[in-house]
């Protein structure tokens, strides 16, 4: 018989139409309470959905005194459940140094690169991660502080590409009750108490303060806001998909850059401002360059009132040439930084 939480997650997976049935899932398991609960819930449901699980533990190299115990916990659980288990070590410190990332950001980058490598090795279709409703509330506040728009404030989704989050509607307290009911062992990550990280300060200080001094229902309010914005985002994405081909088209082969594309200025200006910003953001990501807010504003100004013959220099060697009727996006010297104008290339 399924535990109440397992039954609820089963319903959530079906309602959200997560493509779990018949899939091979790589399950990110750190040994912490959330990921251990995810592993056991999916193991309980794998016969219902006819899915295959592979538990993946990533060692970031940041807590050498704790990782052996975490790996042992994950390995023992996988053995008990009859699930394949894999361990991969990464150097988050090197990622931080090369990319000038914060330790937290570097760990995340290294972790998802490792997951991508394991997904290829094990031929998995999806990556299941253990984000909960409490993580969602923290993420919304974090994105608010960074100045995120509606898309950012919609928070994490149950499915983002190949990533699925079956526990996204579950509170942390429910996870702990499940672990206690099932007698499931788990580990504690000491970095979760490190107040040098903004996310930890939000979880440990800000949210409790908001609950005690302002509104005890703040977490529910944040989740409702994210859900509402998520529905709005779905509508905007569908509207953008309808307009994309009318505004953006590949450049002819004689341009010499297979990545080059052209944006129609008149068609773009007919779009609602919300779709204009969204289209420019998607275009930059489509071209493999960061979609920073300042760059989006510069592009918006270039489309609306840019002078013919001017150009913008964006990240990774992307050049944007302004013509009377259109803008041309290209990498004249490939995707890498360089100085100089197109006319001098």
C-alpha positions in Angstrom: 0.0 0.0 0.0 1.3 3.4 -0.9 2.1 6.0 1.8 -0.2 9.1 1.6 2.7 11.2 0.3 3.5 8.6 -2.3 -0.1 8.5 -3.5 -0.2 12.3 -3.6 3.0 12.5 -5.7 1.5 9.8 -8.0 -1.5 12.1 -8.6 0.7 15.2 -9.0 2.8 13.4 -11.7 -0.3 12.4 -13.6 -2.0 15.8 -13.2 1.1 17.7 -14.4 1.6 15.2 -17.3 5.2 14.6 -16.3 6.6 12.1 -18.9 7.7 9.7 -16.3 5.8 6.6 -17.6 8.2 4.3 -19.5 11.2 6.7 -18.9 14.6 6.1 -17.5 15.1 8.7 -14.7 18.4 9.9 -13.3 17.6 10.8 -9.7 19.8 13.4 -8.1 20.4 12.2 -4.5 22.6 14.1 -2.1 21.8 12.0 0.9 19.8 14.9 2.4 16.2 14.5 3.5 14.5 15.9 0.4 16.5 13.8 -2.1 16.2 10.7 0.0 12.5 11.1 0.1 12.4 11.6 -3.6 14.3 8.4 -4.2 12.0 6.3 -2.0 8.8 7.9 -3.4 9.9 7.2 -7.0 11.0 3.7 -6.1 7.5 3.1 -4.6 5.9 4.4 -7.9 8.3 2.9 -10.4 6.1 -0.2 -11.1 3.0 2.1 -11.5 4.8 4.2 -14.2 7.0 1.4 -15.5 10.0 3.7 -15.1 13.7 2.8 -14.5 15.7 4.7 -11.8 19.4 5.5 -11.6 20.4 7.2 -8.3 23.2 9.8 -8.9 25.4 11.2 -6.1 27.6 14.2 -7.1 30.6 15.0 -4.9 31.4 18.7 -5.3 34.7 18.4 -3.4 33.7 21.2 -1.0 32.9 19.1 2.1 35.4 16.2 2.1 34.6 15.3 5.7 30.9 14.8 5.0 30.7 13.3 1.5 31.9 9.8 2.4 28.9 9.4 4.8 26.5 10.9 2.3 27.7 8.5 -0.5 27.4 5.6 1.9 23.8 6.6 2.8 22.8 6.9 -0.9 24.5 3.7 -1.9 22.9 1.7 0.9 19.5 3.1 0.1 19.9 2.3 -3.6 21.0 -1.3 -2.8 18.0 -1.8 -0.5 15.7 -0.6 -3.2 17.3 -2.6 -6.0 18.3 0.6 -7.9 21.4 1.3 -9.9 23.6 3.9 -8.2 26.5 6.0 -9.5 29.0 8.4 -7.9 30.7 11.2 -9.8 33.2 13.7 -8.3 33.5 17.3 -9.7 35.7 20.2 -8.9 33.3 23.1 -8.0 36.2 25.2 -6.9 37.8 25.1 -10.3 34.4 26.0 -11.9 34.2 29.0 -9.5 37.7 30.2 -10.5 37.2 29.8 -14.2 33.8 31.3 -14.4 34.2 33.8 -11.6 31.1 32.3 -9.9 30.2 32.3 -6.3 30.8 28.9 -4.5 27.0 28.3 -4.5 26.7 29.1 -8.2 29.8 27.1 -9.1 28.5 24.0 -7.2 25.2 24.2 -9.1 27.0 24.6 -12.5 29.3 21.7 -11.7 26.4 19.5 -10.5 24.3 20.0 -13.6 27.3 19.4 -15.9 27.9 16.2 -14.0 24.2 15.2 -14.4 24.4 15.8 -18.1 27.5 13.6 -18.4 25.8 10.8 -16.4 22.6 11.1 -18.4 24.6 10.4 -21.5 26.5 7.5 -20.0 23.4 5.9 -18.6 21.0 6.8 -21.5 18.5 8.4 -19.2 15.6 10.5 -20.5 14.9 12.7 -17.5 16.6 14.2 -14.4 14.5 14.1 -11.3 15.6 16.7 -8.6 14.2 17.1 -5.1 13.1 20.8 -5.0 10.2 21.3 -2.6 7.5 24.0 -2.0 9.8 25.6 0.6 12.6 25.7 -1.9 10.1 27.4 -4.3 9.3 30.1 -1.8 13.0 30.8 -1.2 13.7 30.9 -4.9 10.9 33.4 -5.6 12.3 35.8 -2.9 15.8 35.3 -4.2 14.8 36.1 -7.8 12.8 39.2 -6.5 16.0 40.5 -4.9 17.8 40.1 -8.2 15.2 42.1 -10.1 13.5 39.3 -11.9 10.4 39.9 -14.1 7.3 37.8 -14.4 9.1 34.8 -15.9 11.6 34.7 -13.1 8.9 35.2 -10.4 6.9 32.3 -11.7 9.6 30.3 -10.0 10.6 26.7 -10.8 8.3 24.5 -12.8 7.3 20.9 -12.3 9.0 20.3 -15.6 11.8 22.4 -17.2 13.0 20.7 -20.4 14.4 17.3 -19.3 14.3 18.2 -15.5 11.3 17.1 -13.4 10.5 18.2 -9.8 8.0 15.7 -8.4 8.2 17.2 -4.9 7.6 20.8 -5.9 4.2 20.9 -4.3 5.3 19.3 -1.0 6.3 21.2 2.1 9.6 20.3 3.9 7.7 19.3 7.1 5.7 16.7 5.0 9.0 15.3 3.8 10.3 14.9 7.3 7.1 13.2 8.4 7.4 10.8 5.5 11.0 9.9 6.3 10.1 9.3 10.0 7.1 7.1 9.0 9.2 5.0 6.7 12.3 4.9 8.9 14.5 6.3 6.2 18.0 7.5 7.1 19.4 10.7 5.7 22.3 13.1 6.2 22.7 16.8 7.1 24.6 19.2 4.8 26.4 21.7 7.0 26.6 24.2 4.2 22.9 24.7 4.6 23.5 26.6 7.8 26.2 28.8 6.3 24.8 32.4 6.4 27.4 33.6 3.8 24.9 32.3 1.2 22.0 34.5 0.5 19.6 31.6 0.0 20.4 30.3 3.5 19.8 33.8 5.0 16.4 33.8 3.3 15.5 30.4 4.7 17.0 30.8 8.2 16.3 34.5 8.8 14.0 36.3 6.4 11.2 33.8 5.9 10.8 33.1 9.7 10.8 36.9 10.3 8.1 37.5 7.6 6.0 34.7 9.1 6.3 35.8 12.7 6.2 39.6 12.3 4.1 40.1 9.1 2.1 37.2 7.7 2.2 33.6 8.9 0.9 32.6 5.5 3.7 34.2 3.5 4.9 30.9 2.0 1.5 30.0 0.7 1.1 33.6 -0.7 4.5 33.3 -2.5 3.5 29.9 -3.9 0.1 31.2 -5.1 1.8 34.2 -6.8 4.3 31.8 -8.6 1.4 29.6 -9.7 -0.6 32.5 -11.1 2.5 34.0 -12.9 3.3 30.5 -14.2 -0.1 30.4 -16.0 0.5 33.9 -17.4 3.9 32.8 -18.6 2.4 29.8 -20.4 0.0 32.1 -22.3 2.8 34.6 -23.2 5.0 31.7 -24.4 2.2 30.5 -26.7 1.7 34.0 -28.1 5.4 34.4 -28.7 5.6 31.0 -30.5 2.9 32.3 -32.9 4.8 35.5 -33.7 8.4 34.1 -33.8 8.5 33.2 -37.5 7.1 36.5 -38.5 9.8 38.4 -36.7 12.9 36.2 -36.8 14.3 34.4 -39.8 17.6 32.7 -40.7 20.0 34.8 -42.8 20.8 33.5 -46.3 23.9 31.3 -46.7 25.9 34.1 -48.3 26.2 35.8 -44.9 28.8 33.2 -44.1 27.6 32.4 -40.5 25.2 29.5 -40.1 24.1 30.9 -36.8 23.2 34.3 -38.3 19.6 35.5 -38.2 17.6 38.6 -39.1 15.0 40.4 -37.0 12.3 42.4 -38.8 12.0 45.8 -37.2 8.5 46.7 -38.4 7.1 43.3 -37.3 8.9 43.5 -34.0 7.5 47.0 -33.2 3.9 45.7 -33.8 4.3 43.3 -30.8 3.2 44.1 -27.3 6.1 45.3 -25.2 5.9 42.2 -23.0 6.4 40.0 -26.1 9.2 42.3 -27.4 11.3 41.8 -24.3 10.6 38.1 -24.2 11.4 37.6 -27.9 14.8 39.3 -27.5 15.6 37.2 -24.4 14.7 34.0 -26.3 16.7 35.1 -29.3 19.9 35.7 -27.2 19.6 32.3 -25.5 18.8 30.7 -29.0 22.2 32.2 -30.2 24.0 30.8 -27.1 24.7 34.1 -25.4 23.6 35.4 -21.9 20.3 37.2 -22.0 21.1 40.0 -19.5 18.6 42.7 -18.8 20.9 45.5 -19.9 21.6 43.8 -23.2 17.9 43.3 -23.8 17.2 47.0 -23.2 20.1 48.0 -25.6 18.6 45.7 -28.3 15.2 47.1 -27.7 16.5 50.6 -28.3 18.4 49.5 -31.4 15.3 48.0 -32.9 13.0 50.9 -32.2 15.3 53.9 -32.9 18.7 52.5 -33.9 20.5 54.3 -36.7 21.3 52.4 -39.9 25.0 51.4 -39.9 25.3 51.3 -36.2 26.1 48.0 -34.3 26.0 46.4 -30.9 28.8 44.3 -29.4 27.4 41.6 -27.2 28.8 38.6 -25.3 30.8 35.8 -26.9 31.5 37.7 -30.1 27.9 38.4 -31.1 27.5 41.4 -33.3 24.2 43.0 -34.1 24.2 45.2 -37.2 21.4 47.7 -37.6 19.9 48.1 -41.0 16.9 50.2 -42.1 14.4 47.4 -42.1 16.0 44.7 -39.9 18.8 43.8 -37.5 21.3 41.1 -38.3 22.7 38.9 -35.5 25.9 37.1 -36.3 29.2 35.8 -35.1 31.7 37.1 -37.7 34.7 35.5 -36.0 32.9 32.6 -34.3 31.7 32.4 -30.7 34.5 34.0 -28.8 35.3 37.5 -27.5 37.0 39.9 -29.9 37.3 43.6 -30.5 36.5 45.7 -33.5 33.6 46.6 -35.8 32.1 44.4 -38.4 33.2 46.8 -41.1 36.8 46.2 -39.9 36.5 42.4 -39.6 
